[in-house]
């Protein structure tokens, strides 16, 4: 029984697993934040383009009287 507790205390495989889980969660969190920022910026650019296109008149002559 004494050997079991001694080997259990020295075994660090579980600690390495926890480190990897925490590191992976941090990477996923950063990726989600970056995707949200890019998505927000993309929406802004798309709205600006849509506003610009809404003000364009298509098929109107150039005023030369043709």
N, C-alpha and C positions, 0 to 999 in steps of 0.2 A: 504494500500500500504506500509505503514511503517513497519507493521508486516511481510509482505512478504520479504522485504529486510533484516530485522533482522534475520528471520529464514533462509534465503538463505545464509547469511554470516556465520551463526553458523553451517550449515549443512556441515559435513566433509565426507560424503559417497563417493563423487567423488574423494576426495583426497586419500582415502584408495584404490579405484580402480586404480588410477594412480600409487600408490606405488606398487600394485600387478603386474601391467603391466610392470613396470620398473624392478622389481625383476625377473619376469619370463623371460624377454628379456635378462637380465644378465646371468641367469642360462643357457638359450639356447646358448648364445654366448660362455660361458665356455665349454659347452658340445661339441659344434662344434669344438672348438679349440682342445679339448682333442681327439676327433675322428680323426682329421687331424694328430695329433702327432702320435697316435697309428697306423694309416694307413701308414704313412711315415716309421715308424720303421718296420712295417710288410713287406713293400715292400723291404726294405734293407735286412731283414733276408731271404726273399724268393729269392732274387737275389743271395745272398751268397750261399744258398743251391743249386740253379740251377747251379751256377758256379762250385761248388764242384762236383755235379753229372755229369756235362759235361766232367770232367777229369777222370771219372771212366771207366775202360775198362771192359766190361761184356763178359763172355764166353772165356776168355783167360786162357790157362793152367797156372799152377804154375811153370812151367819150370823144372819139375822133369823128363821129358822125357817119362813118362807114360807107 
